Amino acid sequence: MSFRGFSRPNATSGMGVADHTKDTFLELKRKKVHRYVIFRIDEKKREIVVDKTGAPAETYDDFTASLPETDCRYAVYDFDFVTSENCQKSKIFFIAWCPSSSRIRAKMLYATSKDRLRRELDGIHYEIQATDPTEMDLEVLRDRAH
């Protein structure tokens, strides 16, 4: 009898959220230390951890280039814009990046863990589910923010 897969997390269990993950989000939200934060699931630790952060001067293109082409990630992006009344505003977007080419197991893990992470990240204004770059184009953010 084999229990080989017994200790591995299954796709329905969801993952915990590392303290560092929450702290890094708060740095983006309150201190504007980061333009974006990309999170990944660490299956060995069974938690969502920070994969990469972007400096305040980085662009949206820098952010999208940081997402893997064939693997899932979660991300938050601090989108700055000017309103029609000429006011500077900022909105935080949560992006669930799950490209069509990613593994089915990864898609399931990310789908079942997303709500847990979203509950931990207080202060997100909009959420986007994206399976290819066109679904999270900068124009999509502009349309949502206005």
C-alpha positions, 0 to 999 in steps of 0.5 A: 500500500502506498501513501506517496501522495498522502502528504502532498496538498490536494487541490481543494485544500487551499493554502495559508498566507505567509505573514511576509505576504500580508506585510508586503501588500501593506507596504504597497498600500500604505507606504507606496514602496512597491508598484506591484507585488506578485505572489506564488503558491509554495506547495512545500510550505503550503502557503502563498508567498511573495514571488517578486516586487516592483519598484515605484518607478516601474511601469505596467509593461515591467509588471506584465513582463514579470508574470510567467507565460506558462504558470499561474500567479496572483498579483496586486498592482497600484494603478495611478491615474488622473481623473477628468477633474484633474485629480491624482488617484490610485486604485489597487487591482488584484489580478489572478493570472492563470494562462491557458498554457499552465498545468491543470493542477496549478490552475486548480490550486490557484483557483481554490486558494484565491479567496483566502488570499483576497480576504487577507489583502484588505483595500483592493478596489478591483479584481481581474481574472486573466488567462492571456495578456489582453484580459489585463491590458492597461486599457482594462485597468483604465476603464475599471478605474474611471 
